[in-house]
Amino acid sequence: MIGISESVMQFLLALTVVGPLIGAVAALLPAPPGLKGKSPDQAVLRHGVFVTGVILLGALILALAFDHDQPSKMQATTDISWIPALDVRIHLGIDGISLPLLVLTALLTFLCALYSFFKPPTGPSPKAFVALLLVLESGTLASFAVLDLLLFFLAFEMVLIPMYFLIARWGGEQRTRAAWKFILYTLLGSVVMLLGLLLIGLRSGTFDMVALATDNGLGLSTSVQVIAVLAIGIGLAVKTPMWPLHSWLPDAHTAAPTVGSVLLAGVLLKMGTYGFVRIALPIAPDGMREFAPYLAALAVVGIIYGSLACLALARQGAKGDLKRLIAYSSVGHMGFVLLGIATMSPTGVNGALFANIAHGLITGLLFFLVGALKDRTGTTDLDALARESGAALYGRAPRLGGLLAFGAVASLGLPGLAGFWGEMLALFGAFEPADGLSRPAFLTFMAIAALGTLLTAAYLLIVVRRVCMGPMPQAGAEPAPEALPDVRGYEFAAWSPLVALTVLAGLWPAALLGLTDPAVQKLLTGGKS
Amino acid sequence: MTVAAESAASLVQSVDWLAIAPPTIAAVAGLVVLVADLFLGDARKALLGWISVAGLAAAALALLPLLDEDRSTFCLTGGGTHACSYTADRFTLVIQLLVLGGALLAALLSLSTLKDSAKELPAGEYWFLLLSSAAGAALLPASRDLATLIVALEVASLPAFALVGLRYGDKRSSEAALKFFLSSVTATAVSLMGVSFVYAATGTLHLTEIAAELDDVDGQLHTLAQTGVALTLVGFAFKVAAVPFHFWVPDTYVGAPLPVAAYLSVVGKAVGFTGLILVTVVAFPSYADVWGPALAVLAALTMTAGNVAALRQRTTRAYSAVRLLAWSSVGQAGYLLVPIAAAGYADEPADAERAVGSTVAYALMYAAVNLGAFAVAALVGRTQRMNRVSDYRGLYARSPLAALVLGFFLLCLAGLPPGIIGLFAKVTVFSAAVDAGLGWLAVVMAVNVVIALFYYLQWTALLFRAPEGEPVRHRVPAPLTAAIALTAVLGVALSGAPQLVLRFADTGLF
């Protein structure tokens, strides 16, 4: 939309990837004179806001300068040899698939930094917190921007250590266990993924994703593709997470600090599905076709399992934890994303990418809200919150209650909000999967997944009823209701972008689909288009 | 050796002194230290250490003039063959750099250990033994006949036994030395028997000649040759601490002075796998179907045994930090064996050399970061005599830089960012295995990487926990600081430019 020369674009993309790393190092150093702020803690948190703000600005300029007429073309590409021995190249670039994820990551990290500035995390010094947050951002942005298989693996691994420490140091109860579970699951998956990536790279002679995607699997025999997709799929499925490899997720979310949960759900999970779209689909289509029905079946099981688990947690007397509930709902939502990918059709994959972004926005918002609720009431236990008759958030903190209800209905896929389009398109894709995939099977999956949307609506409405509704506590009632401050200014600042984008994506899906569709078409057909 | 070489030179051949300079300088420095020890008073014993450090540095610098071309000396003349006993090719130079650099860092660590130990460690003997062992280790990669190889192996090992048991009046130390000695000597004896079998079957000791002769061994001698090949490997497998020859490692490392443990973990290993590479890839390529699978199984067992044992270490046990490093070095030895095993499955000699190059690249990474980890352990050991892993709790509060550096080293060993060089070194090893079609070994290694991550990260996490009690700051001796800084700079530089070591995984070394 705005004309910027290619070399400036290259620089901006490199800056968004490397900038947070430099910021992380700077965060560990003492603040220079003049920037000391009120206290060292405040100074370093402000530094975090500044760095993530610059990165967000860079990402936004990139999005504006991106040639929207050719979203299937890789833009702002840099291609430098780094390790010739392993044929690893620093190959960066963005197209219509990665650009929205890049902006989403930059946005969510900025909002998290902003939120932490006003509400510092409880735990040890915020210095390390900011540094880890920035390393996490760099790793996530890198995994969406790199176009080299081994570099992708490096970026994929880069987020592990920061996330581990964020959970283990600033988390809630059972944080050590949850952090271990997170890192061991993910690492086991990603090491297996490395084997698959190496297999592809060694058999085809290049690790370059663009070249491999253009080949569309021509240089790889079907058996190699099958093994590679199995290995890579396991790694990505752990990250996504796909049922039955999801069990690290609820624990990690429950224990993580608010900011950690937001980033984990908002962007880290997307690395898994992005990998499926960017690597498995175009590079090893034959192998993917072999596994697509199984992937779809597991995705559908995940949808049903996630919603049933949520229903069980939302029940009265189940002592359900709200954070855990949203985590399980993520398993369900990511199931839709996986189902869309498994159809291997443009409609399904577009739906998956849309649902990806929508889930990032909505679940990010929900985790923020639940975190705020926990700060005010000290608990996320649904029974403790709602007691017998409901927490009456509408009455006690109307704006907070309204936002929570908004997040819940967005999450259940109300038409007109972001959550609707992705899931609908994924179901559409399953109605007519790609050639070579069994249509009856996918019709069955579609029907079951549609049932899943009903269950999703059910538990989210129960949550809304129990948390937002209920009789206003009378003055002087026993036990005395604690004061519940309504949404504060900084909270509005951190949340309103998410609300606005959720509405925008719901009302104007073409903005996003116009970006992804050409790129998806090209990925699915490879060099043949 | 020098005397023999001289007399031989006057008769039939000239010696290329430049080529043999690196091990010779180390050996001469050792002799100088031994003699100087007699004339130096107690107050000036520290000078010996600096002579040794200078000697090792000079030996490492002597590698520079050799870079431009391959050199050979002590060659057979006449008979139409051209086999040499000493060759300084790229492989030799890289390993000599590793060995001499490793010895240099161990020497830097020793400087402060000797100063702290007061009278427990005799300085003159200590430096002489260290330099002799380093000279043997530097000779080994250059040897191209089985006799020189075994001699170099023993020159590298015998002083090491003494170094382990050198501490006066320390029962643990002498017990460790005895354990080390007995198991090592048994392995060498077996190895020698293998060499004699191979000699009987082929009639030569030169590695390249053996390779040629083994192809057409008399049918009756076939079994003899096969047995010889297998037995020869045993001695080297012991040096790399491969299963089932790994039991000596933890006790020896704990019993030895810490710098000696660091030396053994890097230089001792380098000696073992260099010998293995020379014997397997250069001498016995035609028996690849025997040693390839054998090494693959050995690699899988070694890494699993090492990592599982490291995982089971209790952090509060005495000396658990050194024990953990010892077991982890067994696990790392398993990774080092993987590419050598993969070389056995290669179709072309060039592929085998590339696979071996992965081992070399990994070893270089491992040497830098493992010595770094030992250096920080030595630092902590100065104040916490028991050197338990739990003593590292809150190290960040006491000395932030040491904690950050140790965390970096441990993550390099684990192979996770920010230890990028560790990650890519593992990637080369994985790719050697995948390229050779050793999928099962790659999967075993993948599981091991996860197991190893658990204990490395546990230790790393401990560094940043809140300390118990008030942090006390200590002055750090300069040589120790230099060693830590040197390894840290190496690790960070390699993480930025992994090509520096990984290029060995891409080109022929011999």
Interface residues (C-beta under 8 A of the other chain):
Chain A: W82 I83 P84 A85 L86 V88 P124 A128 V135 G139 L150 F153 L154 E157 M158 L160 I161 Y164 F165 A168 R169 W180 I183 L184 L187 L188 V191 V192 L194 L195 L198 L199 G201 L202 I227
Chain B: A361 L411 L416 P417 P418 I420 L423 F424 V427 T428 F430 S431 V434 D435 G439 A442 V443 A446 V447 V449 V450 L453 F454 L457 A461 F464 A466 P498 Q499 L502 R503 F504 A505 D506
